[in-house]
Amino acid sequence: RGVWLSADGALAGMKKDAIAIESSTVTPSWSRELGGAVAQRGVAFLVIEKDFGYAIETAGSPSAAPTIAAARGVFQRAIESGLGGQNMTGVVLQFTEQPS
């Protein structure tokens, strides 16, 4: 928590409209807590696929958070394509030409 929320943590140094990326393994409650702190500061919060699921669950449905639902779909396709173990790199690989 201190890495993000302390007086000299990552969030303290972020300007409004910055994008925070949390890609470690965290609990749903911590994702929600950090998401709330980030939102209060006016920063966008990018998380990995499972956390997109928590956000959609909190919103109530995919239609209540269509951008998050679309982003989650990209991560889910990476997982289905066997690229899920590469996390964000797997998403990038979906959109790049691979050598044959």
DSSP file (Angstrom, degrees, kcal/mol; ACC not computed):
  #  RESIDUE AA STRUCTURE BP1 BP2  ACC     N-H-->O    O-->H-N    N-H-->O    O-->H-N    TCO  KAPPA ALPHA  PHI   PSI    X-CA   Y-CA   Z-CA
    1    1 A R    >>        0   0    0      0, 0.0     4,-3.8     0, 0.0     3,-0.8   0.000 360.0 360.0 360.0 -40.8    0.0    0.0    0.0
    2    2 A G  H 3>  +     0   0    0      1,-0.3     4,-1.6     2,-0.2     6,-0.1   0.844 360.0  62.8 -61.0 -34.0    2.8    2.4    0.9
    3    3 A V  H 34 S+     0   0    0      1,-0.2     7,-3.2     6,-0.1    -1,-0.3   0.869 121.0  23.5 -58.6 -35.7    4.3    2.1   -2.6
    4    4 A W  H <4 S+     0   0    0     -3,-0.8     7,-1.6     5,-0.3     8,-0.5   0.873 133.4  31.0 -93.6 -45.8    1.1    3.6   -4.0
    5    5 A L  H  < S+     0   0    0     -4,-3.8    -3,-0.2     6,-0.1    -2,-0.1   0.519  85.7 105.7-105.0  -7.1   -0.6    5.6   -1.2
    6    6 A S  S >< S-     0   0    0     -4,-1.6     3,-2.2    -5,-0.4     6,-0.4  -0.194  87.1 -97.1 -69.8 168.6    2.2    7.0    1.1
    7    7 A A  T 3  S+     0   0    0      1,-0.3    -1,-0.1     4,-0.1    -5,-0.0   0.801 128.7  32.8 -57.2 -30.3    3.1   10.7    1.0
    8    8 A D  T 3  S+     0   0    0     -6,-0.1    -1,-0.3     4,-0.0    -2,-0.1   0.090  98.7 121.8-112.7  22.9    6.0    9.9   -1.3
    9    9 A G  S <> S-     0   0    0     -3,-2.2     4,-1.0    -5,-0.1     3,-0.3  -0.134  80.9 -90.3 -78.5 177.6    4.3    6.9   -3.1
   10   10 A A  T >4 S+     0   0    0     -7,-3.2     3,-0.7     1,-0.2     4,-0.3   0.877 123.9  53.1 -57.7 -42.8    3.5    6.6   -6.8
   11   11 A L  G >4 S+     0   0    0     -7,-1.6     3,-1.5     1,-0.2    -1,-0.2   0.862 101.0  60.9 -65.0 -35.5    0.1    8.2   -6.6
   12   12 A A  G 34 S+     0   0    0     -8,-0.5    -1,-0.2    -6,-0.4    -2,-0.2   0.813 106.0  48.0 -61.6 -29.5    1.5   11.3   -4.9
   13   13 A G  G << S+     0   0    0     -4,-1.0     2,-0.4    -3,-0.7    -1,-0.3   0.438  91.3 102.4 -91.6   1.0    3.7   12.0   -7.9
   14   14 A M    <   -     0   0    0     -3,-1.5     2,-0.2    -4,-0.3     3,-0.1  -0.680  61.6-141.9 -91.9 137.7    0.9   11.5  -10.5
   15   15 A K    >   -     0   0    0     -2,-0.4     3,-1.9     1,-0.1    -2,-0.1  -0.554  38.9 -78.4 -89.0 158.5   -0.7   14.4  -12.2
   16   16 A K  T 3  S+     0   0    0      1,-0.3    27,-0.2    -2,-0.2    26,-0.2  -0.256 119.7  23.5 -53.0 141.6   -4.4   14.6  -13.1
   17   17 A D  T 3  S+     0   0    0     25,-3.2    -1,-0.3     1,-0.2    26,-0.2   0.496  91.4 133.4  73.3   7.2   -5.2   12.6  -16.3
   18   18 A A    <   -     0   0    0     -3,-1.9    26,-2.8    24,-0.1     2,-0.5  -0.307  57.5-119.5 -72.5 170.5   -2.1   10.4  -15.8
   19   19 A I  E     -a   44   0A   0     24,-0.2     2,-0.4    -3,-0.1    26,-0.2  -0.970  20.1-157.8-118.7 121.2   -2.6    6.6  -16.2
   20   20 A A  E     -a   45   0A   0     24,-3.4    26,-3.9    -2,-0.5     2,-0.5  -0.822   6.6-161.0 -95.3 133.0   -1.7    4.3  -13.3
   21   21 A I  E     -a   46   0A   0     -2,-0.4     2,-0.6    24,-0.2    26,-0.2  -0.965   8.5-175.8-119.0 118.8   -1.0    0.7  -14.2
   22   22 A E  E     +a   47   0A   0     24,-2.1    26,-0.7    -2,-0.5     4,-0.1  -0.957  15.7 157.9-111.9 114.6   -1.2   -2.0  -11.5
   23   23 A S        +     0   0    0     -2,-0.6     2,-0.1    24,-0.2    -1,-0.1   0.236  37.3 104.6-124.2  14.5   -0.1   -5.4  -12.7
   24   24 A S  S    S-     0   0    0      1,-0.1     2,-0.7    24,-0.0    24,-0.2  -0.406  84.6 -88.9 -86.3 171.2    0.8   -7.2   -9.6
   25   25 A T        +     0   0    0     -2,-0.1     2,-0.3     0, 0.0    -1,-0.1  -0.729  62.4 162.3 -82.0 116.2   -1.3   -9.9   -7.9
   26   26 A V        -     0   0    0     -2,-0.7    -4,-0.0    -4,-0.1     0, 0.0  -0.866  39.0-101.6-132.9 164.3   -3.6   -8.1   -5.6
   27   27 A T     >  -     0   0    0     -2,-0.3     4,-2.4     1,-0.1     5,-0.2  -0.458  34.0-112.8 -81.4 158.4   -6.8   -8.9   -3.7
   28   28 A P  H  > S+     0   0    0      0, 0.0     4,-2.3     0, 0.0     5,-0.2   0.889 118.0  53.6 -57.2 -38.9  -10.2   -7.6   -5.0
   29   29 A S  H  > S+     0   0    0      1,-0.2     4,-2.4     2,-0.2     5,-0.1   0.900 109.4  47.4 -66.1 -38.5  -10.5   -5.3   -1.9
   30   30 A W  H  > S+     0   0    0      2,-0.2     4,-3.0     1,-0.2     5,-0.3   0.903 109.8  53.4 -68.6 -39.7   -7.0   -3.8   -2.6
   31   31 A S  H  X S+     0   0    0     -4,-2.4     4,-2.6     1,-0.2    -2,-0.2   0.919 112.0  45.6 -58.0 -43.4   -7.9   -3.2   -6.2
   32   32 A R  H  X S+     0   0    0     -4,-2.3     4,-2.3     2,-0.2    -2,-0.2   0.913 113.3  49.2 -67.2 -42.5  -11.1   -1.4   -5.2
   33   33 A E  H  X S+     0   0    0     -4,-2.4     4,-2.2     2,-0.2    -2,-0.2   0.947 115.5  42.9 -62.4 -48.3   -9.2    0.7   -2.5
   34   34 A L  H  X S+     0   0    0     -4,-3.0     4,-2.8     1,-0.2     5,-0.2   0.908 112.1  54.6 -65.1 -41.4   -6.5    1.7   -5.0
   35   35 A G  H  X S+     0   0    0     -4,-2.6     4,-2.3    -5,-0.3    -1,-0.2   0.896 109.3  48.2 -58.7 -40.4   -9.0    2.3   -7.7
   36   36 A G  H  X S+     0   0    0     -4,-2.3     4,-2.1     2,-0.2    -1,-0.2   0.912 112.0  48.1 -66.2 -43.2  -10.9    4.7   -5.4
   37   37 A A  H  X S+     0   0    0     -4,-2.2     4,-1.1     1,-0.2    -2,-0.2   0.897 112.9  49.0 -64.3 -40.2   -7.8    6.5   -4.4
   38   38 A V  H  <>S+     0   0    0     -4,-2.8     5,-2.2     1,-0.2     4,-0.5   0.919 110.2  50.7 -65.1 -44.1   -6.7    6.9   -8.0
   39   39 A A  H ><5S+     0   0    0     -4,-2.3     3,-1.3     1,-0.2    -2,-0.2   0.888 105.1  56.6 -62.4 -39.8  -10.2    8.1   -9.1
   40   40 A Q  H 3<5S+     0   0    0     -4,-2.1    -1,-0.2     1,-0.3    -2,-0.2   0.812 108.0  49.1 -61.2 -29.2  -10.1   10.8   -6.3
   41   41 A R  T 3<5S-     0   0    0     -4,-1.1    -1,-0.3    -3,-0.5    -2,-0.2   0.533 117.4-114.0 -88.1  -6.8   -6.9   12.1   -7.8
   42   42 A G  T < 5 +     0   0    0     -3,-1.3   -25,-3.2    -4,-0.5     2,-0.4   0.781  70.0 138.0  80.2  27.1   -8.3   12.2  -11.3
   43   43 A V      < -     0   0    0     -5,-2.2    -1,-0.3   -27,-0.2   -24,-0.2  -0.844  54.5-121.0-107.4 142.0   -6.0    9.5  -12.6
   44   44 A A  E     -a   19   0A   0    -26,-2.8   -24,-3.4    -2,-0.4     2,-0.5  -0.526  24.4-143.3 -77.6 151.0   -7.0    6.7  -14.9
   45   45 A F  E     -a   20   0A   0    -26,-0.2     2,-0.5    -2,-0.2   -24,-0.2  -0.953  13.9-170.8-125.2 112.2   -6.4    3.2  -13.6
   46   46 A L  E     +a   21   0A   0    -26,-3.9   -24,-2.1    -2,-0.5     2,-0.3  -0.904  15.1 168.4-105.4 125.8   -5.3    0.4  -15.9
   47   47 A V  E     -a   22   0A   0     -2,-0.5   -24,-0.2   -26,-0.2     5,-0.0  -0.810  35.1 -92.0-129.2 168.9   -5.3   -3.1  -14.4
   48   48 A I    >>  -     0   0    0    -26,-0.7     4,-1.6    -2,-0.3     3,-1.2  -0.219  54.2 -79.7 -81.3 176.2   -5.0   -6.6  -15.8
   49   49 A E  H 3> S+     0   0    0      1,-0.3     4,-1.8     2,-0.2     3,-0.3   0.803 125.8  51.4 -46.9 -49.3   -7.9   -8.9  -16.9
   50   50 A K  H 3> S+     0   0    0      1,-0.3     4,-1.6     2,-0.2    -1,-0.3   0.876 110.4  50.4 -61.5 -35.4   -9.0  -10.2  -13.6
   51   51 A D  H <> S+     0   0    0     -3,-1.2     4,-2.3     2,-0.2    -1,-0.3   0.811 102.7  59.0 -74.1 -28.8   -9.3   -6.6  -12.3
   52   52 A F  H  X S+     0   0    0     -4,-1.6     4,-2.5    -3,-0.3    -1,-0.2   0.907 105.1  53.0 -60.3 -38.7  -11.3   -5.6  -15.3
   53   53 A G  H  X S+     0   0    0     -4,-1.8     4,-2.5     1,-0.2    -2,-0.2   0.909 107.3  49.5 -61.5 -42.7  -13.7   -8.3  -14.1
   54   54 A Y  H  X S+     0   0    0     -4,-1.6     4,-2.5     2,-0.2    -1,-0.2   0.904 110.7  50.9 -62.7 -40.3  -13.8   -6.8  -10.6
   55   55 A A  H  X S+     0   0    0     -4,-2.3     4,-2.4     2,-0.2    -2,-0.2   0.914 111.3  47.1 -64.1 -42.4  -14.5   -3.4  -12.1
   56   56 A I  H  X S+     0   0    0     -4,-2.5     4,-1.7     2,-0.2     5,-0.4   0.904 111.5  51.5 -65.4 -40.7  -17.4   -4.8  -14.2
   57   57 A E  H  < S+     0   0    0     -4,-2.5    -2,-0.2     1,-0.2    -1,-0.2   0.921 111.5  47.1 -60.9 -43.6  -18.8   -6.6  -11.2
   58   58 A T  H  < S+     0   0    0     -4,-2.5    -2,-0.2     1,-0.2    -1,-0.2   0.881 110.9  51.9 -65.2 -38.9  -18.7   -3.3   -9.2
   59   59 A A  H  < S-     0   0    0     -4,-2.4    -1,-0.2    -5,-0.2    -2,-0.2   0.779 113.1-121.9 -69.2 -26.3  -20.3   -1.4  -12.1
   60   60 A G  S  < S+     0   0    0     -4,-1.7    -3,-0.1    -5,-0.2    -4,-0.1   0.038  75.9   8.9 110.0 -26.9  -23.1   -4.0  -12.2
   61   61 A S  S >> S-     0   0    0     -5,-0.4     3,-1.0     1,-0.1     4,-0.6  -0.959  76.9-101.2-172.8 160.3  -22.8   -5.2  -15.8
   62   62 A P  G >4 S+     0   0    0      0, 0.0     3,-1.1     0, 0.0     7,-0.4   0.864 120.0  58.6 -59.2 -34.6  -20.6   -4.9  -18.9
   63   63 A S  G 34 S+     0   0    0      1,-0.3     4,-0.1     2,-0.1    -3,-0.0   0.746  99.2  58.2 -69.2 -20.6  -23.0   -2.4  -20.4
   64   64 A A  G <4 S+     0   0    0     -3,-1.0    -1,-0.3     1,-0.3    -4,-0.0   0.659 121.3  26.5 -79.6 -15.8  -22.4   -0.1  -17.4
   65   65 A A  S <X S+     0   0    0     -3,-1.1     4,-2.5    -4,-0.6    -1,-0.3  -0.492  73.8 164.3-141.8  66.0  -18.7    0.0  -18.2
   66   66 A P  H  > S+     0   0    0      0, 0.0     4,-2.2     0, 0.0     5,-0.2   0.817  74.6  51.4 -63.2 -34.0  -18.4   -0.7  -21.9
   67   67 A T  H  > S+     0   0    0      2,-0.2     4,-2.3     1,-0.2     5,-0.2   0.921 112.8  46.0 -68.5 -42.4  -14.8    0.5  -22.3
   68   68 A I  H  > S+     0   0    0      2,-0.2     4,-2.6     1,-0.2    -1,-0.2   0.907 112.0  52.2 -64.7 -41.1  -13.6   -1.7  -19.5
   69   69 A A  H  X S+     0   0    0     -4,-2.5     4,-1.9    -7,-0.4    -2,-0.2   0.899 110.2  48.4 -62.5 -40.4  -15.6   -4.6  -20.9
   70   70 A A  H  X S+     0   0    0     -4,-2.2     4,-1.5     2,-0.2    -1,-0.2   0.916 112.0  48.6 -66.2 -42.5  -14.0   -4.1  -24.3
   71   71 A A  H  X S+     0   0    0     -4,-2.3     4,-1.8     1,-0.2    -2,-0.2   0.902 109.4  52.6 -64.2 -40.2  -10.5   -4.0  -22.8
   72   72 A R  H  X S+     0   0    0     -4,-2.6     4,-2.8     1,-0.2    -1,-0.2   0.889 104.5  57.3 -61.6 -38.1  -11.2   -7.1  -20.8
   73   73 A G  H  X S+     0   0    0     -4,-1.9     4,-2.3     1,-0.2    -1,-0.2   0.875 103.5  52.8 -60.1 -38.0  -12.3   -8.8  -24.0
   74   74 A V  H  X S+     0   0    0     -4,-1.5     4,-1.7     2,-0.2    -1,-0.2   0.930 111.6  45.5 -63.5 -45.1   -8.8   -8.1  -25.5
   75   75 A F  H  X S+     0   0    0     -4,-1.8     4,-2.2     1,-0.2    -2,-0.2   0.901 111.2  53.2 -64.6 -40.1   -7.1   -9.7  -22.5
   76   76 A Q  H  X S+     0   0    0     -4,-2.8     4,-2.6     1,-0.2    -2,-0.2   0.894 107.2  51.6 -63.5 -38.8   -9.5  -12.6  -22.7
   77   77 A R  H  X S+     0   0    0     -4,-2.3     4,-1.7     2,-0.2    -1,-0.2   0.879 107.8  52.8 -64.7 -36.7   -8.6  -13.2  -26.4
   78   78 A A  H  <>S+     0   0    0     -4,-1.7     5,-3.0     2,-0.2     6,-0.7   0.922 110.5  47.5 -62.1 -43.2   -4.9  -13.2  -25.5
   79   79 A I  H ><5S+     0   0    0     -4,-2.2     3,-1.6     4,-0.3     5,-0.4   0.930 111.5  49.7 -62.9 -46.0   -5.6  -15.8  -22.8
   80   80 A E  H 3<5S+     0   0    0     -4,-2.6    -1,-0.2     1,-0.3    -2,-0.2   0.784 107.7  55.5 -64.1 -27.3   -7.6  -17.9  -25.3
   81   81 A S  T 3<5S-     0   0    0     -4,-1.7    -1,-0.3    -5,-0.2    -2,-0.2   0.397 122.5-105.7 -85.8   2.8   -4.8  -17.6  -27.8
   82   82 A G  T < 5S+     0   0    0     -3,-1.6     3,-0.2    -4,-0.1    -3,-0.2   0.609  97.3 106.0  84.8  11.8   -2.3  -19.0  -25.3
   83   83 A L    > < +     0   0    0     -5,-3.0     3,-1.8    -6,-0.2    -4,-0.3   0.369  42.6 101.5-103.0   3.2   -0.7  -15.7  -24.7
   84   84 A G  G >  S+     0   0    0     -6,-0.7     3,-1.8    -5,-0.4    -5,-0.2   0.796  71.3  64.4 -61.7 -31.2   -2.2  -15.1  -21.2
   85   85 A G  G 3  S+     0   0    0      1,-0.3    -1,-0.3    -3,-0.2    -2,-0.1   0.640  96.0  60.5 -67.5 -12.0    1.0  -16.1  -19.4
   86   86 A Q  G X  S-     0   0    0     -3,-1.8     3,-1.6     1,-0.3     4,-0.5   0.320  89.6-161.6 -97.7   8.2    2.7  -13.1  -21.0
   87   87 A N  T X> S+     0   0    0     -3,-1.8     4,-1.0     1,-0.3     3,-0.7  -0.194  71.4   1.1  50.4-126.1    0.3  -10.6  -19.3
   88   88 A M  H 3> S+     0   0    0      1,-0.3     4,-1.9     2,-0.2     3,-0.3   0.821 131.5  60.9 -64.9 -30.6    0.3   -7.2  -21.1
   89   89 A T  H <> S+     0   0    0     -3,-1.6     4,-2.6     1,-0.2    -1,-0.3   0.877  98.6  58.5 -62.0 -36.5    2.9   -8.5  -23.6
   90   90 A G  H <> S+     0   0    0     -3,-0.7     4,-0.9    -4,-0.5    -1,-0.2   0.850 104.2  50.9 -60.8 -35.2    0.3  -11.1  -24.7
   91   91 A V  H >X S+     0   0    0     -4,-1.0     3,-0.6    -3,-0.3     4,-0.5   0.928 110.7  48.1 -67.6 -45.1   -2.1   -8.3  -25.6
   92   92 A V  H >< S+     0   0    0     -4,-1.9     3,-1.6     1,-0.2    -2,-0.2   0.903 105.8  58.6 -61.7 -41.2    0.6   -6.5  -27.7
   93   93 A L  H >< S+     0   0    0     -4,-2.6     3,-1.0     1,-0.3    -1,-0.2   0.770  94.9  65.0 -62.6 -25.4    1.4   -9.7  -29.5
   94   94 A Q  H << S+     0   0    0     -4,-0.9    -1,-0.3    -3,-0.6    -2,-0.2   0.783 107.5  41.8 -64.3 -25.2   -2.2  -10.0  -30.7
   95   95 A F  T << S+     0   0    0     -3,-1.6     2,-0.4    -4,-0.5    -1,-0.2   0.244 103.4  78.3-109.8  11.3   -1.7   -6.9  -32.7
   96   96 A T  S <  S-     0   0    0     -3,-1.0     2,-0.4    -4,-0.2     0, 0.0  -0.919  83.6-109.8-121.0 148.7    1.8   -7.5  -34.1
   97   97 A E        -     0   0    0     -2,-0.4    -2,-0.1     1,-0.0    -3,-0.1  -0.607  33.9-148.0 -76.8 130.0    2.8   -9.8  -36.9
   98   98 A Q        -     0   0    0     -2,-0.4     2,-0.0    -4,-0.1    -1,-0.0  -0.771  20.8-106.2 -99.6 142.7    4.7  -12.8  -35.7
   99   99 A P              0   0    0      0, 0.0    -1,-0.1     0, 0.0     0, 0.0  -0.371 360.0 360.0 -63.7 144.5    7.5  -14.5  -37.7
  100  100 A S              0   0    0     -2,-0.0    -2,-0.0     0, 0.0     0, 0.0   0.479 360.0 360.0 -88.7 360.0    6.4  -17.8  -39.2
